[in-house]
Amino acid sequence: MSYSGERFIVPHLKSGGLAVSECGITENSPGHSFGPHIYGHYSAHFVLSGRGVLVSDGVSYQLSAGEGFMIMPDSAVTYTADRFDPWTYVYVNFSGAEDDVLVHSAGISEDKVTFSFDPESGILKDLERMHSLSRDSSGHGYDVTGCFLIVMSYLVREETKKNGGTLLPEQYVRRAVSFIENNYDRQISVNDIARRIGVDRTCLYRAFKKDMGTSPVDFLINYRLERAVVLMDRCSMTASAAASAVGFCDASHFSRAFKKKFGVAPGHYMRGRK
């Protein structure tokens, strides 16, 4: 059993942002199977024609043209082409900042790894363009990633329509967490976070308490403290320098929060590391 098609490794600059690392189109022979395999990144598959079966973490999904599946990081997967009508699909491997947010905004999660798309929506043209751009490295992969984001925007829009034009509470939380992880070193407040994701402060608080068991401000403080410890341990930064680097503008506030979380004052922590 075999397959044919084109596969391109997509070069990209290490900017830290979301990026496509590989893109390809695969035409499978009848019954061709891949796996079991575990990916360390996301991999989106868009079925263009034919049929097949995905088995992800022991759960089976029957798929055909106009449907797709997302391979989640660290999930054990096997996917097999139908014996009489084998599938052809475009696949995209991607990772980076906000990859979780993108996937979940499209209504995809560990409990729902499949999706559908409207071939008449224009998505097929963008899939074709993305695959074509993968042949050329002159754009450093930014053009490929841009096309992929347009493709994913089709799924995000459809998911938003299903929810009446609004995000689900857990999606608010994921966007807020991503914003914090990328901006914790700046002078951001809970109001800034709420405005960034388009929700009022009260709604964000309730969603955080339900999904994370803590408040947005406590999550922000704890995340900053954890990053401060990394800087103190790995970069030998002083406590005051680490505090400033992670967004604390008040040294006494940093000291109180540090002692509350770790049980010792920053100075004692530093002396204990020597």
N, C-alpha and C positions, 0 to 999 in steps of 0.2 A: 504494500500500500504506500502511496506517495502523494506528493502535492507539487504544484508549480506556482510560480508567481514572481513578484519582485519584492526585494527586501532592502531597505536603506537605513544605514546608521546615520542619524542626523547630528552633525556637529553643532555644538552650541557653546556660547561663552558661559563661564561659571558665574552668572550674575546672582544666583541665589533664588531667582524667580522660577515660576513654573516653566518647564521646558519639555518638549518632545525629544526623546532620545532615539526612537526607532519608529519607522512607519513602513507599512508594506501591504501588499494585496496578495492573498493566497487562494488559489484554485485547488481544491482538494479532490483527490481521486475517491471513488466510492469506498466508504468504510474507513478512510484514513483517520487515525487517532493520534492525538498529541497528549502526552502526560502519562502517568501523574507527574505534575510539576508544581513547584512553589515559586512564585515571583516575589521579588523584593520591592516591587513598584506596582503602580496601577497599569492596566492594559485594557484599553477599550476595543471591542470588536463590533463592527457594523456588518451585518449579513446582507449582501447584495443580491444573492440568488441562492436557490437550493435550501436544504434543510440539514440540521445536525442536532447533537445533544451535548449540553454542557453538564458536567458533574462538578460541583463546587462544594467542598467540605461535606461530601456525602449526599448532597441534594441534587436531583436531576432536573434539568430544564430542557424542554423541546423548543427549538427556535427555527425560524424560517425567514425569508426575505422580508425586510422592513422591521426586523427586530435586531437586538444586539445584546451583548453582555459585557459586564465589567469584571475583570479579574482583580480581586482585592489583594493588597500586599499580604503575604504570609498565609494565603489560603491555598489549600491543596486542590488542584484542578486537573480535570481531564476533559478534552472536548473531541468529539468524534463526528465525522461527516456521515450523512445518510448513505446507505448502500445503493439506493436507487436514484436519489436526487441530491448529490453531494453539494455542500455549500461553497460559496466563494465569499470571502469577507475582506474588508479593510481593517487592519489593526493598528493601534497607536499605543506605544509605551511612553508613559510620561511620569514626571515626579517634580517635586519642588514646593515652594511656598504656596500655600492655599490649595494644594491638590485635594485635600480632604473637603474643603469648603466647596470647591467646584463640583466634586462628585456628589456630595450630599445635596447641593442646590439643584442638581438634576434629578433628585428623587431616588438616588441609588445609595444603597447601604449594604452592610453585611447580610441583612435579612431580605434584601431585594436587589439582586445583582443583575437582573435583566431589565430591558427597556424596549420601547418601540419608537419608530420614527416614521414620518410621512415622506415617502419618496418624492412627492410633488412639492415639498416645502422649499426645495433648493439645496437641501443638505447633500444630495448626491453630487451636485456640481462642486460644492466646497470640499467634499471628500476627494473628488478627482483632482482638484487643484492642489490640495494638501499633498497628495501622493506624488503629483508631478513636481512640486517644489522640492520634495525630498531628494530628488536626483541631483540637485544643484546645491553646493555648499557655500556659495558666495554670500548668502544671506545669514550665515552663521546659525541657521535654524530658527531665527526669529520669525521669518515668514511662515515656516511650517507651523510653529507654535501659534502664530496669529490665526492661521486657518483653522487649526484645531479648536481654538477658543470660540471661533465663529460656529463651528460644528456643534460644540457643546452648548452654545447659547440656544440652539433649537430645542434641546432637551430641557434646559433650564426654563425657557419660556413656557413650554408645555406643562412642566411641573407647577409653575407659578399659576397658570390658568386653572389647574385642578384644585388649587388651594384658594381660589377666589381672588387671585392677585396678590396674595400675601405669603410670606414665608412661614413655615412651621416654627414653633418655639425652639426646637433643637437646632434649626438652621440659624436662628438668631445667635444662639450660643456659639456655634461653630465659627460663625463670622466674627463674633466678638473675640473669641479666643485667638483666632488668627491675627486679628488687628492688634491685640495685646502683644502677641509673640513677635510681631514685626515693628512695634512702636513703643515697647515698654521703657526704652531709654530716653524717651521724650517726655515733656511735661503734659501728659494726657490725663484727662479725668474721665469719670464714668459718663458724664454728659457728652464728652467728645466721642466716646465709644458708641453711645446710643445714636448720636447724630450720624456717625459714619455708616452704620448699618441700617439706618432708617427706621428706628423704633424709639418709643419714648422710654425714659429711664425706669419707670415703674414696671413696664412690660419686660424690659431686659432683666431687672432684678428678679421678677417672678420666674422667668425662664431659667435663669442661672441657678436659683435655689432648687428648682425642680430637677434640672438636668445634672448639675454639678455638686449640689449640696452645700454651696457657699454663695456669697454675694459677689458681684462683679468687682467691687473695690477690694475685697479680701483676696480674690483670685489675683488681681493685679499686684497687690503688695507681696503676696507669697511668691509670685513668679519673679518679681524683681529681686527678692531676697535670695532665691535659688540661683539666679544669674550672678548676683553679687558674690556668693560663695564660690562659684566657678572661677570668677576673676581673682578672688583672694587665694584660692588653692593653686590654680594653674598659671596665673600670670603674676603671682606675688604682689598684687596690688595692696596698698594700705586700705583699711576699712573706709576711710573718708573718700579715697579715690574711687573705690568700688561703688560706694553709695551714690556718688555723683554720676558715675558711668551708667548706672541702671535706672536713673530717673528720680532719685531721692534728692530734693533740694534742701531738706532740713536734716542735719546730722543727728539731732536728738531724736527725731521721728524714726530715722533708720535704726538707731541704737535700741530704742524701745521695741520696735517691731522685730528686730533681730533676736533680742533676748526672749521675747514672747514665743517665737517660733523655734529657736534652737536651744533655749535654756541657759545660754551664756551671753555676755556682752561681746560685741565684735572684737574688742581688744583682747579679752581673755581667749576667745576663739583663735585669734592670730598667734598668741603666745603658745597655745596648746599645739599648734601645727609645727612649731619649730623643733 
